[in-house]
Amino acid sequence: MKNLRRYHNTDILFKSLTQDIKEKMDLDLNSLFYLAISGGNTAVKMFDYWINKNLIPISWERIRFFWVDERCVPPNNSESNYFQAKKHLFEPLNVPMEHIFRIKGEKNPQEEASEYGNLINNLVPHKNNKPAFNTVILGTGLDGHTASIFPNNLSLLTNNDNYAVVQHPEKPQMRISMTGTLILNADSIILPIVGKEKKDIIKRIISDDKEDLYLPGNYIYKTAKNITLYLEYI
Ligand SMILES: O=C1O[C@H](COP(=O)(O)O)[C@@H](O)[C@H](O)[C@H]1O
């Protein structure tokens, strides 16, 4: 199912997203919940909401945390998606290290993309002969990138590997990103888009204009069978 939900306030948006995650977790109370998280400002806002404002009871101990993408920097670098999650979510919640499966941004990117893809193959339950996360939480940048799939690197959308290496289009920074193929195999995809500055990109992500169909966020939205967009400022 494709859902578009609109909110006037970030807290209400995150409350609704959290309630949806809880409902998905409640579908099978006896199994682990395989969750892939993103980085960036939206993820940090969501973590801060969970720590400081959330009242919905989430069984954090059932969640196994993985990443949608990582910047190729050491884990103590403020650019690291793992570092931000550790600071804003795992430390406050006391999440055991055994529940956290980070992408090692300090390692050789090609080797790590392949090793992390293998790790996911071994740990995450399969559907369609591929790992299928219970939920993948994406983000999107002002340029319409999602995960670390940028508009100049569309081959990552259909790449059959689980993870691939990509260079940021404007910086020398390398990234490791989940491919579109793995994202689309998830049971559910969640995409929160918050902040006034994202107003225009929201329109392009849901638009049917030919030129927007080549935006990674638009492709994922149009191709996914089970995706919910949580939108502010539309
Ligand atoms: O670089 C990244 O950007 C996107 C969007 O981040 P935001 O700061 O605009 O919320 C994020 O989803 C991705 O994980 C991250 O590496």
The ligand as an SDF file (V2000), in Angstrom:
LIG
                    3D

 16 16  0  0  0  0  0  0  0  0999 V2000
   23.2830   12.0990    3.7580 O   0  0  0  0  0  0  0  0  0  0  0  0
   22.2260   11.6620    4.1390 C   0  0  0  0  0  0  0  0  0  0  0  0
   21.0990   12.3530    3.8420 O   0  0  0  0  0  0  0  0  0  0  0  0
   19.7950   11.7870    3.8830 C   0  0  0  0  0  0  0  0  0  0  0  0
   18.8390   12.9290    4.2010 C   0  0  0  0  0  0  0  0  0  0  0  0
   19.2660   13.5690    5.3820 O   0  0  0  0  0  0  0  0  0  0  0  0
   18.5700   14.8640    6.0200 P   0  0  0  0  0  0  0  0  0  0  0  0
   19.6630   15.5230    6.8100 O   0  0  0  0  0  0  0  0  0  0  0  0
   18.0990   15.7390    4.9160 O   0  0  0  0  0  0  0  0  0  0  0  0
   17.4550   14.3630    6.8930 O   0  0  0  0  0  0  0  0  0  0  0  0
   19.7170   10.6370    4.8810 C   0  0  0  0  0  0  0  0  0  0  0  0
   18.5100    9.9670    4.7360 O   0  0  0  0  0  0  0  0  0  0  0  0
   20.8940    9.6980    4.7070 C   0  0  0  0  0  0  0  0  0  0  0  0
   20.8150    8.5990    5.5880 O   0  0  0  0  0  0  0  0  0  0  0  0
   22.1580   10.4700    4.9940 C   0  0  0  0  0  0  0  0  0  0  0  0
   23.3230    9.6780    4.9390 O   0  0  0  0  0  0  0  0  0  0  0  0
  1  2  2  0
  2  3  1  0
  2 15  1  0
  3  4  1  0
  4  5  1  0
  4 11  1  0
  5  6  1  0
  6  7  1  0
  7  8  2  0
  7  9  1  0
  7 10  1  0
 11 12  1  0
 11 13  1  0
 13 14  1  0
 13 15  1  0
 15 16  1  0
M  END
$$$$
